[in-house]
Amino acid sequence: MGRNPIETILGAVVLVVAGLFLAFAYSMADVQSVDGYPLTAVFNKTGDLTVGADVRVSGIKVGTVTEQRLDTETFRARVAMTITPDVKLPVDSTASIVSDGLLGGQYVKLQPGAATEKLQSGATIDNTEDFQALEDMVGDIIFLATQGGTQ
């Protein structure tokens, strides 16, 4: 079977265009890790939070989740993240894991506090709120509905 040179050239053009599309998508997706200072937060439940997930303040990406591990003494999840150096969070800030819509992934939402003292590099955020799965919320509603009818 002989190959037509035009088919070979056309195939090469398709591969180049696909490569350019992937490079463009990667640059626009903002999936690069953030350089900055490390912080840690401890949660009872992280849901489907993944390494590389966003860390946001007021919906703006200010960091990236860099590691998740289980604390073998307390059996709680320790989530390490990197925050951009220009964002200085107060020590009474709150970290929570929230979902990016019904089908979206999870990210860490930081709610800045009112303290004048700022979190230092390597600090741990003490105020955390665990991830609330949709199944948990539906279970709570069913529980409340059945309890209300029995009293």
Residue pairs with C-beta under 8 A, 6 or more apart in sequence:
30 61
31 52
33 52
33 64
33 66
33 82
34 55
34 61
34 62
34 63
34 64
34 82
34 83
34 84
35 82
35 84
35 85
36 63
36 82
36 83
36 84
36 85
36 87
37 82
37 83
37 85
37 121
37 122
38 66
38 80
38 81
38 82
38 83
38 121
38 122
39 63
39 80
39 81
39 82
39 83
39 89
39 119
39 121
39 122
39 123
39 124
39 125
40 78
40 79
40 80
40 81
40 122
40 123
40 124
40 125
41 78
41 79
41 81
41 95
41 108
41 124
41 125
41 128
42 71
42 74
42 76
42 77
42 78
42 79
42 124
42 128
43 76
43 77
43 79
43 95
43 97
43 128
43 130
43 131
44 76
44 77
44 130
45 77
45 97
45 130
45 131
46 68
46 77
46 79
46 97
46 106
46 130
46 131
47 97
47 99
47 106
47 131
47 133
48 105
48 106
49 65
49 68
49 79
49 97
49 105
49 106
49 107
49 108
49 131
50 65
50 68
50 105
50 106
51 65
51 66
51 67
51 68
52 64
52 65
53 64
53 65
53 105
53 106
53 107
53 108
54 61
54 63
54 64
54 65
54 107
54 108
55 61
55 62
55 63
55 64
55 65
55 81
55 82
55 83
55 107
55 108
55 110
56 62
56 107
56 108
56 109
56 110
57 87
57 89
57 109
57 110
57 111
57 112
62 83
62 84
62 87
62 110
63 81
63 82
63 83
63 84
63 87
63 108
63 110
64 81
64 82
65 79
65 80
65 81
65 107
65 108
66 80
66 81
66 82
67 78
67 79
67 80
68 77
68 78
68 79
68 80
69 77
69 78
69 80
70 76
70 77
70 78
71 77
71 78
79 95
79 97
79 108
81 108
83 89
88 118
88 119
89 110
89 112
89 113
89 118
89 119
89 125
90 112
90 113
90 114
90 115
90 116
90 117
90 118
90 119
91 113
91 115
91 117
91 118
91 119
91 123
92 113
92 114
92 115
92 127
93 110
93 111
93 112
93 113
93 119
93 125
93 127
94 110
94 111
94 113
94 125
94 127
94 128
94 129
95 108
95 109
95 110
95 111
95 125
95 127
95 128
95 129
96 108
96 109
96 111
96 128
96 129
96 130
96 131
97 106
97 107
97 108
97 109
97 129
97 130
97 131
98 106
98 107
98 109
98 131
99 105
99 106
99 131
100 106
100 107
102 134
106 131
110 125
113 127
119 125
